[in-house]
Amino acid sequence: MLTLLAAAGVFAAVFVGFNIGGSSTGVAFGPSVGSRLVRKTTAAALFTSFALVGAWTVGRNVIETMSSSIVPATQFSPVASVGVLFFTGLSLLISNLYGVPASTSMTAVGAIVGLGLATGTLNEALMFTIVSAWIVAPLIGFACGAVIGRYVYPYLDRRIAFTRFESHLVRLDHSKTIPRPRLNSNASLQDVVGSAMVVIIACYMGFSAGASNAANAVAPLVGAEGPLTVDQGVLLAVFAFGLGGFTIARRTLDTVGDDITELPILAALIVSIVGGTIITVLSVLGIPASLAVSTTCCIIGLGWGRASRAATVVELATPVSEQKPELEVGTGSLLTSRDEEVPTSPTVGDVARGEVPPEKPEEAPPEVPEIGAKEPPELDRKSLFDPSAVKRIAALWVLTPTIAVIGSYPLFLAVL
């Protein structure tokens, strides 16, 4: 019986890791594959490699927290381990059905909280710290995005260009006995530097994903009574990530992902750096947190900061009832209108579909309008996240871990 439960636990862990690898590979390497900088197989290999580094180093801290600190390691019996992984897998199903980047980490912790409540062994002080981090991390992501969008992004947008090549950036020259790598003949130095940035940041995202998500797949299996050691758990998680990266991620890389399709490549890189850094720091501290939540809040902040340049700080602080009628600041658009005489970097979806808008010949980039300018550039009114979408996303962020707690508590109460 115990052998069957252990096998069921390993199967559940692989299922969770498989789905994490499939979705995370697309998010991390969508811009790289869409721009023809790397092939899908190369993207999967790079993601798996850097996820292994992240999981093997700082990811151990998160595994330790989830396997022995929220509740004692002795509580992870084979039945409890399978139950926790079941509710973690359920969160992935809910997020996929609703198309929302729900947090696997938050739901996994919610299931463990249900176990702790049912057995009376929950570490309440640690949970207070974790929940506080869940509140603070998205706020930091939003604040960083808002500051960058308001004060930095417009200048970067006019000076950094990204190119989609008709053929890949690097190819093998088979004219000699030994094939040699050759750069695309159409690539300029600026193209090479920009391309290197895209790939390096994608690898960093893979590192962050491995650091934060390995615990979600295997933490219940490395407890005192678990069938795996920490090293074995890390290797199993990364194997499952790679399995997802080399299989279902191919479709994700084709569609790039609805949540980032309309995001300019420059914005996607900024969001990746901010979100990945937040999660890496939390992982070093051993705090399980959501990469999806932090990056999504950074996207919202970046769009809001971009739109808020139309107003000064004083005007933003003015109550809505006293603002000028023409002053509108929303959470939307990083994109300028395609009809403007302002260069616009292509979106992730553009490069994936080969629909990069043609560059407009100009002798020099136009000046960035001052903050609070009377006639700011007209922003594209299609928001990255309209208010109703933000409410739906926020509701599901709260709902999925809540379902895990409410569902796991009576289950563990009955079977343990």
C-alpha positions as CSV (number, residue, x, y, z in Angstrom):
1,M,0.0,0.0,0.0
2,L,2.8,2.4,0.9
3,T,4.6,1.6,-2.3
4,L,1.5,2.4,-4.3
5,L,1.0,5.7,-2.5
6,A,4.7,6.6,-3.0
7,A,4.3,5.8,-6.7
8,A,1.2,7.9,-6.8
9,G,3.0,10.8,-5.2
10,V,5.9,10.6,-7.7
11,F,3.4,10.5,-10.6
12,A,1.5,13.6,-9.1
13,A,4.8,15.4,-8.7
14,V,5.8,14.7,-12.4
15,F,2.3,15.9,-13.5
16,V,2.7,19.2,-11.6
17,G,6.2,19.7,-12.8
18,F,5.3,18.8,-16.4
19,N,2.6,21.6,-16.5
20,I,4.9,24.1,-14.8
21,G,7.7,23.4,-17.3
22,G,5.2,23.6,-20.2
23,S,3.9,27.0,-19.2
24,S,7.1,28.6,-17.8
25,T,9.2,27.8,-20.9
26,G,6.7,29.6,-23.1
27,V,6.6,32.7,-20.9
28,A,10.4,32.8,-20.4
29,F,11.5,32.1,-24.0
30,G,8.5,33.4,-26.0
31,P,10.3,36.6,-27.1
32,S,13.4,34.6,-28.0
33,V,11.7,32.1,-30.1
34,G,9.3,34.6,-31.7
35,S,12.3,36.7,-32.7
36,R,14.1,33.7,-34.2
37,L,17.0,34.0,-31.8
38,V,16.7,30.4,-30.6
39,R,14.8,27.4,-31.8
40,K,12.1,25.7,-29.7
41,T,14.4,22.8,-28.8
42,T,17.2,25.2,-27.8
43,A,14.7,27.2,-25.7
44,A,13.6,24.0,-23.9
45,A,17.2,22.9,-23.3
46,L,18.2,26.4,-21.9
47,F,15.1,26.6,-19.7
48,T,15.7,23.1,-18.2
49,S,19.4,23.8,-17.6
50,F,18.9,27.1,-15.8
51,A,15.9,25.8,-13.9
52,L,18.2,23.1,-12.7
53,V,20.7,25.7,-11.5
54,G,18.0,27.6,-9.7
55,A,16.4,24.6,-8.1
56,W,19.7,23.1,-7.1
57,T,20.9,26.3,-5.4
58,V,18.4,28.7,-3.9
59,G,15.4,26.4,-4.6
60,R,16.5,24.2,-1.7
61,N,15.6,26.9,0.7
62,V,12.0,26.9,-0.6
63,I,11.8,23.1,-0.5
64,E,13.0,23.1,3.1
65,T,10.3,25.7,4.1
66,M,7.5,23.8,2.4
67,S,8.6,20.3,3.5
68,S,9.5,20.9,7.1
69,S,8.8,24.4,8.3
70,I,5.2,25.3,7.7
71,V,4.2,22.0,9.3
72,P,6.7,19.4,10.8
73,A,8.2,17.1,8.2
74,T,6.7,14.1,10.1
75,Q,3.2,15.2,9.0
76,F,4.0,14.4,5.4
77,S,2.7,10.9,5.4
78,P,2.2,9.2,1.9
79,V,-1.5,10.1,2.1
80,A,-0.8,13.7,3.0
81,S,1.8,14.1,0.3
82,V,-0.5,12.9,-2.4
83,G,-3.3,15.1,-1.0
84,V,-1.1,18.2,-1.2
85,L,0.1,17.5,-4.7
86,F,-3.5,16.8,-5.8
87,F,-4.6,20.3,-4.7
88,T,-1.5,21.8,-6.4
89,G,-2.5,20.1,-9.6
90,L,-6.0,21.3,-9.2
91,S,-4.8,24.9,-9.1
92,L,-3.1,24.4,-12.4
93,L,-6.3,23.0,-13.9
94,I,-8.3,26.0,-12.6
95,S,-5.8,28.5,-14.0
96,N,-5.7,26.8,-17.4
97,L,-9.5,26.7,-17.6
98,Y,-9.9,30.4,-16.8
99,G,-6.7,31.5,-18.6
100,V,-5.4,33.3,-15.5
101,P,-1.9,33.0,-14.2
102,A,-2.9,31.6,-10.8
103,S,-0.2,30.9,-8.3
104,T,0.9,27.3,-8.0
105,S,3.1,28.3,-5.0
106,M,0.2,29.9,-3.1
107,T,-2.1,27.0,-3.8
108,A,0.6,24.4,-2.7
109,V,1.1,26.4,0.5
110,G,-2.7,26.6,1.0
111,A,-2.9,22.8,0.8
112,I,-0.1,22.5,3.4
113,V,-2.0,25.0,5.6
114,G,-5.0,22.7,5.4
115,L,-2.8,19.8,6.6
116,G,-1.4,21.9,9.4
117,L,-4.9,23.0,10.6
118,A,-6.2,19.5,10.5
119,T,-3.3,18.2,12.6
120,G,-2.9,21.2,14.8
121,T,0.8,21.6,13.7
122,L,0.7,24.8,11.6
123,N,3.6,27.2,12.2
124,E,1.5,30.4,12.5
125,A,4.4,32.8,12.8
126,L,6.0,31.5,9.6
127,M,2.7,31.7,7.8
128,F,2.3,35.3,8.9
129,T,5.7,36.0,7.3
130,I,4.8,34.2,4.1
131,V,1.4,35.9,3.7
132,S,3.1,39.3,4.4
133,A,5.5,38.5,1.5
134,W,2.6,37.6,-0.7
135,I,1.2,41.1,-0.1
136,V,4.4,43.0,-0.3
137,A,6.0,41.3,-3.3
138,P,3.2,42.3,-5.8
139,L,3.2,45.8,-4.4
140,I,6.9,46.0,-5.0
141,G,6.4,44.7,-8.5
142,F,3.7,47.3,-9.2
143,A,5.8,50.1,-7.8
144,C,8.9,49.2,-9.8
145,G,6.8,48.9,-12.9
146,A,5.1,52.3,-12.3
147,V,8.4,54.1,-11.7
148,I,10.1,52.6,-14.7
149,G,7.1,53.2,-16.9
150,R,6.7,56.8,-15.8
151,Y,10.4,57.9,-15.8
152,V,12.5,55.5,-17.7
153,Y,10.6,53.4,-20.2
154,P,9.9,56.1,-22.8
155,Y,13.6,56.9,-23.1
156,L,14.6,53.2,-23.5
157,D,11.8,52.7,-26.0
158,R,13.4,55.2,-28.3
159,R,16.9,53.9,-28.0
160,I,16.6,50.1,-27.9
161,A,15.4,48.3,-31.0
162,F,14.6,44.6,-31.5
163,T,14.6,42.8,-34.8
164,R,12.8,39.7,-36.1
165,F,15.0,37.9,-38.5
166,E,13.7,35.9,-41.5
167,S,16.3,33.2,-40.6
168,H,17.8,32.5,-37.2
169,L,20.4,34.8,-35.7
170,V,23.0,32.0,-35.5
171,R,23.3,29.2,-38.1
172,L,25.8,26.4,-38.8
173,D,27.9,26.8,-41.8
174,H,28.4,23.3,-43.4
175,S,30.6,24.4,-46.2
176,K,33.7,23.2,-44.3
177,T,34.5,19.8,-42.9
178,I,33.7,21.0,-39.4
179,P,30.4,23.0,-39.2
180,R,31.0,26.5,-37.8
181,P,28.5,28.9,-36.3
182,R,27.8,32.0,-38.3
183,L,25.9,35.2,-37.4
184,N,23.0,36.3,-39.6
185,S,24.5,38.5,-42.3
186,N,21.7,41.0,-41.8
187,A,22.4,41.4,-38.1
188,S,24.0,44.7,-36.9
189,L,25.9,45.2,-33.7
190,Q,22.8,46.7,-32.1
191,D,20.8,43.6,-33.2
192,V,23.4,41.3,-31.6
193,V,23.5,43.2,-28.3
194,G,19.7,43.3,-28.2
195,S,19.4,39.7,-29.0
196,A,21.9,38.7,-26.3
197,M,19.8,40.7,-23.8
198,V,16.6,38.8,-24.8
199,V,18.2,35.4,-24.4
200,I,20.2,36.2,-21.2
201,I,17.1,37.5,-19.5
202,A,15.1,34.5,-20.7
203,C,17.7,32.2,-19.0
204,Y,17.4,34.3,-15.8
205,M,13.6,33.7,-15.9
206,G,14.4,30.0,-16.2
207,F,16.6,30.3,-13.1
208,S,13.9,32.1,-11.1
209,A,11.2,29.6,-12.2
210,G,13.4,26.7,-11.1
211,A,14.2,28.3,-7.7
212,S,10.5,29.0,-6.9
213,N,8.7,26.1,-8.5
214,A,10.7,23.0,-7.7
215,A,9.2,23.0,-4.2
216,N,5.7,23.0,-5.6
217,A,6.3,19.7,-7.4
218,V,8.3,17.7,-4.8
219,A,8.3,19.3,-1.4
220,P,5.7,16.9,0.1
221,L,7.8,14.0,-1.1
222,V,11.0,15.0,0.8
223,G,9.5,15.1,4.3
224,A,10.6,12.8,7.1
225,E,8.6,9.9,5.7
226,G,8.9,10.9,2.1
227,P,10.4,8.6,-0.6
228,L,12.8,11.1,-1.9
229,T,15.8,13.0,-0.6
230,V,16.2,16.7,-1.4
231,D,18.7,16.0,-4.2
232,Q,16.4,13.4,-5.7
233,G,13.4,15.7,-5.4
234,V,15.3,18.5,-7.3
235,L,16.3,16.2,-10.1
236,L,12.7,14.8,-10.4
237,A,11.2,18.3,-10.5
238,V,13.7,19.5,-13.2
239,F,13.1,16.3,-15.2
240,A,9.4,17.0,-15.1
241,F,10.1,20.7,-16.1
242,G,12.2,19.5,-19.0
243,L,9.5,17.0,-20.1
244,G,7.0,19.8,-20.3
245,G,9.5,22.2,-21.9
246,F,10.3,19.7,-24.8
247,T,6.6,18.7,-25.4
248,I,3.6,20.9,-24.5
249,A,5.8,24.1,-24.4
250,R,6.1,23.9,-28.2
251,R,2.5,24.9,-28.5
252,T,2.9,27.6,-25.8
253,L,5.9,28.9,-27.8
254,D,3.8,29.0,-30.9
255,T,1.0,31.1,-29.3
256,V,3.5,32.8,-27.0
257,G,0.8,33.1,-24.3
258,D,-2.2,35.4,-24.2
259,D,-1.0,37.2,-21.1
260,I,2.1,38.6,-22.8
261,T,1.1,38.6,-26.5
262,E,0.4,42.4,-26.6
263,L,3.4,43.3,-24.5
264,P,6.3,45.0,-26.3
265,I,9.5,43.1,-26.2
266,L,11.2,45.8,-24.2
267,A,8.4,45.7,-21.6
268,A,8.6,41.9,-21.4
269,L,12.3,42.1,-20.6
270,I,11.8,44.7,-17.9
271,V,8.9,42.7,-16.4
272,S,11.1,39.5,-16.5
273,I,14.0,41.3,-14.7
274,V,11.8,42.8,-12.0
275,G,9.6,39.7,-11.4
276,G,12.5,37.3,-11.6
277,T,14.6,39.3,-9.1
278,I,11.7,39.6,-6.6
279,I,11.2,35.8,-6.7
280,T,14.9,35.0,-6.5
281,V,15.3,37.2,-3.4
282,L,12.3,35.5,-1.8
283,S,13.6,32.1,-2.7
284,V,16.9,32.8,-1.1
285,L,15.0,33.7,2.1
286,G,13.1,30.4,1.7
287,I,9.7,32.0,1.1
288,P,7.5,30.4,-1.5
289,A,5.9,33.0,-3.7
290,S,4.4,33.4,-7.2
291,L,6.4,34.5,-10.2
292,A,3.2,34.9,-12.1
293,V,1.7,37.3,-9.6
294,S,4.8,39.4,-9.2
295,T,5.3,39.8,-13.0
296,T,1.6,40.5,-13.7
297,C,1.6,43.3,-11.1
298,C,4.7,44.7,-12.7
299,I,3.0,44.7,-16.1
300,I,0.0,46.6,-14.5
301,G,2.4,49.1,-12.9
302,L,4.4,49.5,-16.1
303,G,1.3,50.3,-18.1
304,W,0.0,52.6,-15.4
305,G,3.3,54.4,-15.2
306,R,3.4,54.9,-19.0
307,A,-0.1,56.3,-19.1
308,S,0.5,58.5,-16.0
309,R,3.1,60.6,-17.8
310,A,0.2,62.8,-19.0
311,A,-0.1,64.1,-15.5
312,T,2.2,65.6,-12.9
313,V,2.5,64.2,-9.4
314,V,0.4,67.0,-8.0
315,E,-2.4,66.3,-10.6
316,L,-2.2,62.6,-9.8
317,A,-2.6,63.4,-6.1
318,T,-5.6,65.6,-6.8
319,P,-9.0,63.9,-5.9
320,V,-10.8,62.5,-9.0
321,S,-13.7,65.0,-8.5
322,E,-11.3,67.9,-8.7
323,Q,-9.3,66.7,-11.7
324,K,-9.5,68.4,-15.1
325,P,-12.0,66.7,-17.4
326,E,-9.4,65.8,-20.0
327,L,-7.1,64.1,-17.5
328,E,-7.5,60.4,-17.6
329,V,-5.0,58.0,-16.1
330,G,-5.6,54.3,-16.3
331,T,-3.8,51.0,-15.9
332,G,-3.5,50.5,-19.6
333,S,-1.3,50.8,-22.6
334,L,2.4,50.6,-22.9
335,L,1.9,50.9,-26.6
336,T,1.7,54.2,-28.4
337,S,-0.7,54.4,-31.3
338,R,0.6,52.8,-34.5
339,D,-0.5,56.0,-36.4
340,E,1.9,58.2,-34.5
341,E,5.2,59.5,-35.6
342,V,6.8,57.8,-32.6
343,P,8.8,54.6,-33.0
344,T,7.2,51.7,-31.3
345,S,9.0,48.5,-30.4
346,P,7.3,45.3,-31.6
347,T,5.2,43.3,-29.3
348,V,5.9,39.7,-28.4
349,G,2.9,38.7,-30.5
350,D,4.1,40.8,-33.4
351,V,7.4,38.9,-33.7
352,A,5.8,35.5,-33.3
353,R,3.3,36.2,-36.1
354,G,5.8,38.1,-38.3
355,E,3.8,41.2,-38.1
356,V,6.4,43.7,-36.9
357,P,5.2,47.2,-37.9
358,P,7.5,48.8,-40.5
359,E,10.1,51.1,-39.1
360,K,9.6,54.8,-40.1
361,P,12.8,56.5,-41.4
362,E,13.9,59.3,-39.1
363,E,17.1,61.1,-38.7
364,A,16.9,61.0,-34.9
365,P,14.4,59.7,-32.4
366,P,11.9,62.3,-31.4
367,E,12.1,63.9,-28.0
368,V,10.2,62.3,-25.2
369,P,7.4,64.6,-24.1
370,E,7.8,66.1,-20.6
371,I,5.8,64.8,-17.8
372,G,2.5,66.6,-17.6
373,A,2.7,67.9,-21.1
374,K,-0.5,69.6,-22.3
375,E,-0.6,67.5,-25.5
376,P,0.9,64.1,-24.6
377,P,1.1,61.4,-27.3
378,E,-2.3,59.6,-27.7
379,L,-2.1,56.2,-26.1
380,D,-3.6,53.1,-27.6
381,R,-6.8,52.6,-25.5
382,K,-6.5,48.9,-25.6
383,S,-5.3,48.2,-22.1
384,L,-3.1,45.3,-21.1
385,F,-5.4,44.8,-18.2
386,D,-8.8,46.5,-18.1
387,P,-10.4,46.9,-14.6
388,S,-12.7,43.9,-15.0
389,A,-9.8,41.7,-16.0
390,V,-7.7,43.0,-13.0
391,K,-10.6,42.2,-10.6
392,R,-11.0,38.7,-12.1
393,I,-7.2,38.0,-11.8
394,A,-7.0,39.3,-8.3
395,A,-10.1,37.3,-7.3
396,L,-8.6,34.0,-8.6
397,W,-5.3,34.7,-6.9
398,V,-7.2,34.7,-3.6
399,L,-9.7,32.0,-4.6
400,T,-7.3,29.3,-5.7
401,P,-5.3,29.0,-2.4
402,T,-8.5,29.5,-0.4
403,I,-10.0,26.5,-2.3
404,A,-6.9,24.5,-1.4
405,V,-7.3,25.3,2.3
406,I,-11.0,24.7,2.4
407,G,-10.8,21.6,0.4
408,S,-7.7,20.0,2.0
409,Y,-8.7,20.7,5.6
410,P,-11.7,18.3,5.7
411,L,-9.9,15.7,3.6
412,F,-6.9,15.6,6.0
413,L,-9.2,15.7,9.0
414,A,-11.0,12.6,7.7
415,V,-8.0,10.5,6.5
416,L,-5.3,11.4,9.0
